[in-house]
């Protein structure tokens, strides 16, 4: 159930990710077709593709609708009231912790007069952002909070959520728990559309939906490819691959807890990666036993089994250092350190979206309520990318206010460089000022 690998075999199998350029050309062509249609026909295209892909092709609910409406505030508030008390309190506690964490992140404009005059940078929030919230095999209200709250802390004025409608319903509706999360996060607009068509609407705008400046959020391959295609027209946060976790554990780790953490990751998707890396053969054997025992009681065990079979495994290393070297090469989205002295090893970690220190700081807490956003870099992008944070929702504007003396001094340098680049108009813009200043 949890296959064991040596390092070299693991690198050729479970640690080897599939690049986006290997995607079936038919899928890519379909995404391009949907985007073109949304760009040309707007709301009509949204209705058509929602009917065709998310609901029954024979359903005629949208044929007479003139526009795509945002969910009303009253419906959002009703969704909060409909939640069981424990769920509502959980979302509110999560919101408070996520907000508190992100308010610690400094966002400061600055100026200096050390370079002559006043030079600096001002930080401005992005004005309008779109958040894609998946709702396929399971609704994800946590993704609403983890994306929207950093945006609000950064000062974004307009936050739009798009999420697929529920299937097999008489009405075109969004899962109530997602609506409740949108209300708690104070989302400005919520639209029941998903897939590539939703990304197209955010990027191009339609008759009903004003385009955004940047798009955030994970999704399936259609969503990911659509984000890739519209990048440049709008900003994007990145290209999310399947979720992944690596757990480095030693002989002191609790095999029951390690197994539970791997199973929690595997239930996301059949392509999710849940990988144990350890120098302890005994631990591997005990975790394998625990997985077999625990999986029988879990509702999504078919997904878990496929995930472990396709992308999961246990890797035996010589020691913890070799495990960390392997992790730094792999650059996982989540890294659990289920070892006796995790803080001793933290400085050795170079590449990971998030590090979970010890067995009491397990990933599920990070998924919901620890504080940092659970939207983290996947597919090895942790080598150069960061978890979603307030800096993703702002932009920097450089400000140059040189005084006359500084302009004279730096002008000589600028003129020399311009002439070396054979840009005489640039040089002229300097020399003509220097001549008049003499």
N, C-alpha and C positions, 0 to 999 in steps of 0.2 A: 504493500500500500504506500509506504514511503521508501522509495528505492535508495540504495546507498551507492555513492560514486566516489572514485578517487578524484583528485584535483584535475588532472588532465582530461578525464572523461567528462567531468562536470563542465569544464570550459567549452567543450565541443557540443554539449547538449543543453542542460538546464540553465547555464549561465550565458548562453549565446542567444541574443535577442534577434528578432526578425525586424529588419529595417522597413520603413514605410515605402521605400521604392520597390519592394517586392509585392506590394498589394496587387490583387487581381485587377487587370486593366478595365474589366467590365464595371467593377465597383467605382473606380475613378471616373470613368465615363458617365456613370449614372449620377455621381455627385456633381459633375460639371453640368449635366443636363438640368438638374434641379436648381442649381445656382443661377444658370442663365434664365430659366423660367421665372424664378422669383424676381430677378432683376428686371425682366420685361413686363411681367403681368402682376407683380405685387401680391395683393391680398387674394386674388383669384387663384394664383399659383399656390399660395400657402394652404388654401382650403382644399385644392385638388390633391396636393401631396400628403396632406394630413389624412384625408379620406383614404387615399390609396395605400399609404404605408403604415399609418398608425391605427386606423379603424377598418371597417369593412368597405371594400371598393363599391359595394352595392348600397351603402348607406347614403341617403340623400339629405342628411341634416343640414349641410352647409350650402346647398345649391342656391338658396334664396338669401343667404346672409350677405349684406352689402359690404361688411367690414369685419376685421378681427378686433374684438373688444378685449380690453384689459379687465382682469377680474376686479370687481368692485371692492371697495374698502369694507363694506358691510359683510360681504361673503368671507373676506379674510378674517374679520373679527368673529364671525360665526364659527369659522373653523377652529379658532382658539378655544371658544366655549365648548366645542364638541369633543375636545381632547380629554382623555382621562387625566385626573389631577396630577398623577405622578409624571406623565409624559410632559404636560405643560410646564410643571415646575422644573423638570429636567432640562427642557429647552431654554428656559429663562436663566437657570444657573449656568448653563453652557454659554449663553450669550454674555453674561456678566464676566465670566472668566476669560473668554476670548477677547472681549473689549478691554479688560484690564491689562491683559498681556500685550496687546498691540499698542496701547497708549504709552507703554514703556519705550517704544521704538522712536528714536529722535527724528523729527522732521524740522529742520532749522534752516532758514535762509541766513545768509551771512554776507558781510561786506568788509573790505579792507582798504586802507589808504596807504599801505606800504608800497604799492606799485605806482603811486602817483594818481591823484584824484580819488575816485571811488570805484572799485571793481568788486564784483561778487556774483552770487547766485541767489535767485529767488525760487522758491518751491511752490508750485501751483497744482492743485488737484485736477485730475482729468474730469471733465464736466459730466460726461454721460457714459456709463459702462453697461455692458450686457453680461449677465451671468447665466450660463447653461447649467441646468440642474438635471442630471439623469433620473429617469424613473422607469427603468426597464423591468428587470426581475425583482427590484425592490425600490421603494421610494427612499430618497436620501435627504431628509430635512436638515441633517447636519451639514451638508454641503452648502445649503442656503446660508447658514450662520457663518460657516468657515470662510465663505467668499464675501458676503455682504458686509460683515462687521468690520474687517480691515478697510474696506472701501469707505464706509461711513466715517471711521476714525480718520482716514486720510483727507476727508472733506469732500468727497464726490457728491455732487448735487443730485444727480438722477441715476438711480439704480434700477435696471430692468432685468426681470427674470423670465426666461423661457424654459419650458419643461413639457415633455410629452403628455398628452391627455391619457386618462385611464382607458384601458381597453374594455370591451364588452359592457359598456354602459349605455343607457338610453340618452344621456346628455353628454355634451362635450365638456368634460370636467377634469380638474386636476385633483390628485390625491389630497384629501383633507389635511394630512399631516404636513405636507409640503406647503399648503396654503397657510397653515398655522405658523410655520417657521417664517414664511414671508411676512406675516403680520408682525411677529415678534422682532424681526430684523428691520421692520419699517421700510419694506420695498416699495418703490414708487409705482411700478407697473409690472403686472404679471400676465403672461400670455400662454395659453395652452397649445403650444406648438413645439415640436421637437425635431431632431434629425438635421440633415443638411439644410432643409428649408428654413429652419429657425436661425441657423447661422447666416444664411443669405438675407433674411429679414433684418437681422441686427447690422449686417455689413452695408447693405444697400438702402435699407429703408423701404417701406411700402406706403400705400395710401393711409394705413392706420398706425403703423409703427415707425417712429422716427429713428433714423440710423444712430448707432452709438459710435464712440471714439475708440473703444477697446473691448475685446471679447475675452471672457474668462470661463473656465470650467471644463471638466472632463466629459467625455462621451464615448460613444462607440466609434467604429472605424469611419462611418459616414460623417459624423460630427468632426472627427479629427482631420480628415481629408478636406472637409469644407473650410475649417479654420486655416489650414495650410494654403488653400486656394485664395482666400480673401485677405490674407496678410499683405499689407501694403496699402490696401484700401482702408483697413482699420488695423489697429494693433491687436495682438493676441498675447496671451500669457505663456503659451508654449503648446507643444503637441504631446498630449498625454497618451502613453501606452498603457497596457494592462498593469494593474496594481501589483506591488511586489514587496516582500519582506525577507530579510535574512536575519536569522537569530544565531549569534555566536554564544555558545554555552560550554561550560566546563563540567567536570565531574560532580560539582556541588549543586548543579541546577536541578530543580524539581521537574522530573520528566512529565508529570501530569500537567504542570503549568506550561511547559514548553509545547507540549502537544496541543493544548487548548489555544495557544497563541498562533500556531501554524494553521489550525483548523479555522480560526476566526478569519485569517487572511484568505484562505482557500475558498471560503464560501462566497466571496465577492463575484467570482467569474470563473469560467472553465479555463481561462488563460491567465488567471492570477498565479503568481509565483510565491510559494512558501518554502523556504530553504533553511535547513538546519546545518550549521557549520560548527564542528566540534572536534577536539582531539580525543574524545572519550567514546570508544566503541560500546562500552556498557550503556552510556546514555542513549546512543542511537537505538540500541535494542529496546531499551525501556520506553523510549518515546514511540517507537513503532507499536509496541503493545498498547500504550495509552491511546494512540490514534485509533486503533482498531476498536477499543472499548468505547471511546467517546463518540465516534462517528455514528454509531448505531442509533443514538438518541437525537441526532440533529436533523431538522426538517429539510435542510438543503444538502443532504448527503450525496445526492447525485452530482451536483455541481462540485462539491468538495472532492469527491472521488476522481472526477475528470480533471480537476485542477492539479491534484497531487500526481496523477498519472502523467499528465502532459508537461507540467512545468515545475513540479515540486521534487524534493529529494533531500537526502542527508549526505554531507561531504565530510569525510574523515581527514583531519589535518594532523601534522606532527605536534603542533602546540598552538597556543592562542595567537602568538605573533604571526604564524603562517595563516591563520584564519583571518586576521586583520589585513594582512597583505592581499589576500584574495578578495576581501570585501572592498578594499580601496580600488582594486582593478574593476570590480563589478559595479560599484557605485549604486547601491540599492536605494529605492525610495525610502524604506523604513529599515532601520538597523536596531535590533534588540541585543543588548549586552547582558545576557543571563549568566553572569560570571561573578565570582566571589568579590573581586575588587574592581568594579567597572570604572570608577573615577581614575584609577591608576592608568587605564588604557585610553582614556578619552583623547588625549593629545595625539595619539597615533592614528586616529581616524581622520582621513583626508576627504573622503567622498561618501556622502550619504545625505538624503533629504532630511531625515530626523534620526536622532540617536536616543534610544530609550534605555535609561541607565538602571540596570538591576531588575529583578523580577517583580518589584512593586511598581515599577514605571512601565507597565506593559502597553503595547500599541493601542489596544482598544480604548484606553483612557485618552490617548492622543487623538483617536478618531472622533471623540465626542466632546471632551470637557477639560482636558489638561490646560489648554490655553492657546498654543500655537495653531495656526491653520493646518488642517489635515490635507490640504491641497499641496502636494509635494512633487518634486521632479521625478519622472519615471524614465525607463528605457536607457539608463546610463547617463542621463542629462544632469544628474547630481554632480558630475565632474565639473560643470560650469554654471549650473542653475541653482536657484534657491527655492525654499517653500514660499507659497503666496504670503505676501506681507504688505504693509502700508506703502512701501516704496513702489510696488507694482501699480499703485493707483495715483501716483503723482508724476509730474515731469519737472525738470529743472530748466529754468531760463537764465542764461548768462546775461549779466549786466556790465557794460563797459562805460565808465564815465571818467576818462582821463582828463587831467588838467593840461593847460597849454605847454608847460615845461615837459611833462611826461610824453606828450604827443610829439614834441620836437625830438626828444632823445630816441624814442622807439620808432619814430618815422624814418630815421636814417637806416635803422636795421631793416625795417619793412621794405624800404626802397631797394636795398641791396639784394634782399631775397627775391623780390619781385623781378628784378633784372636778371637774376640767375635763372629764373623760370621763364624768361622771355615774355613776360606779361607787362608790356610797357605802359598800358593804361593804368595798371595797378601802381606802377612806379610814378606815373604822372600825378595820380591822386595824392601822392605824398609830396612830390617836388613842388607842385603848384602851391601847396599850403606853406611849405618851408620858405619858398621865395617871397610870399606875401607877408610872412611873419618877421622877415629880417628888417 
